[in-house]
Amino acid sequence: MNNLTVLTSPIKLSILLPSYNYKDGLMRILRHLEPCIQDDIEILIGDNSTNTEISEAIAPWLEKYPNKIRYSWNNPIKTPIENWNYLVDESTGEYVWMIHHDEYPESHHIVKELLKSLKVNPSVDIFLLHCHLTFAGGFFSRSHFNVKIRDWLIKRNPFYLLRRNVIGPTGILVARRSLYPRFDLKLIWLVDVDMYVRLFSKTSKWISCPHIAIYSEQERTTSLTRGLGGSIKNIRVEELGYLQKKMHSHDIWIGPYRGEGLTRKLLRSIETMIWYTYRFLTKTIASASYRLSLKK
């Protein structure tokens, strides 16, 4: 089970599941997807685990769906970003949808809804779903960001994503495989938004699908974000400098640079105040609603 076997059926949607030592997360995704496993989708699993838990747990699924689920236990282990690129390269579908093991679909019928959107919008390159962040073991959730504002910001300037990831994790984005960029191996913190910016720079043919939602766990102690800890700020600054050179741009949202004017710095300061006020208020309201529901 170390190599992905090429499937021959015409595929509309490739669902990519990079995994690392989180069997329960992967199994949760598969249980949500199972009612919609059909001829025009494929599921590719890139397992970067240091143990055999996922390999053992996936065996019955491979036996039940030999032509729909493709599995690889990476040996030697790839970096997370190498694993993502590996899955993109191995996919054969017209569209790509990458869901990480700490994300999961809102319902068991989400794939049918997504396939319907893909088929009735054949000229569209990108479909943006809705992201919900979960807390307290999934009992409490809130919207990652307002969908209408998100869509307006992306249309105004995709570079804003390098300032604030208003999209969320890769599970929120479904894109045409022929346009789907490879992730930059030199990045860690901004690796997903860098890909988003390059993707939206290639096409204006995208639509929002707020009725299709993905949940994203926020409290796993073994997540990549938790692992980076206090180094995130320094990593982000270094990566923004790298992206300025890579993109040959000093767009206001890529960060400061030597000789930058006071007006741009002031605008970023105002944006920072608005951003954190928005995040505080939305989380407070969602938390209060959750506490009230417990008292009923």
HELIX and SHEET records of a PDB file:
HELIX    1   1 LYS A   23  LEU A   33  1                                  11    
HELIX    2   2 GLU A   34  CYS A   36  5                                   3    
HELIX    3   3 GLU A   53  LYS A   64  1                                  12    
HELIX    4   4 PRO A   80  GLU A   90  1                                  11    
HELIX    5   5 ILE A  110  VAL A  120  1                                  11    
HELIX    6   6 ALA A  136  GLY A  138  5                                   3    
HELIX    7   7 VAL A  147  ARG A  156  1                                  10    
HELIX    8   8 PRO A  158  LEU A  162  5                                   5    
HELIX    9   9 THR A  170  ILE A  172  5                                   3    
HELIX   10  10 VAL A  191  LYS A  202  1                                  12    
HELIX   11  11 LEU A  224  LEU A  228  1                                   5    
HELIX   12  12 GLY A  229  SER A  231  5                                   3    
HELIX   13  13 ILE A  232  MET A  247  1                                  16    
HELIX   14  14 ILE A  252  ILE A  254  5                                   3    
HELIX   15  15 LEU A  262  LYS A  295  1                                  34    
SHEET    1   A 7 ILE A  69  TRP A  73  0                                        
SHEET    2   A 7 ILE A  41  ASP A  47  1                                        
SHEET    3   A 7 LEU A  13  SER A  19  1                                        
SHEET    4   A 7 TYR A  95  MET A  98  1                                        
SHEET    5   A 7 LEU A 173  ARG A 176 -1                                        
SHEET    6   A 7 ILE A 126  PHE A 135 -1                                        
SHEET    7   A 7 PHE A 140  SER A 143 -1                                        
SHEET    1   B 8 ILE A  69  TRP A  73  0                                        
SHEET    2   B 8 ILE A  41  ASP A  47  1                                        
SHEET    3   B 8 LEU A  13  SER A  19  1                                        
SHEET    4   B 8 TYR A  95  MET A  98  1                                        
SHEET    5   B 8 LEU A 173  ARG A 176 -1                                        
SHEET    6   B 8 ILE A 126  PHE A 135 -1                                        
SHEET    7   B 8 TRP A 206  GLU A 217  1                                        
SHEET    8   B 8 GLU A 103  PRO A 105 -1                                        
END                                                                             
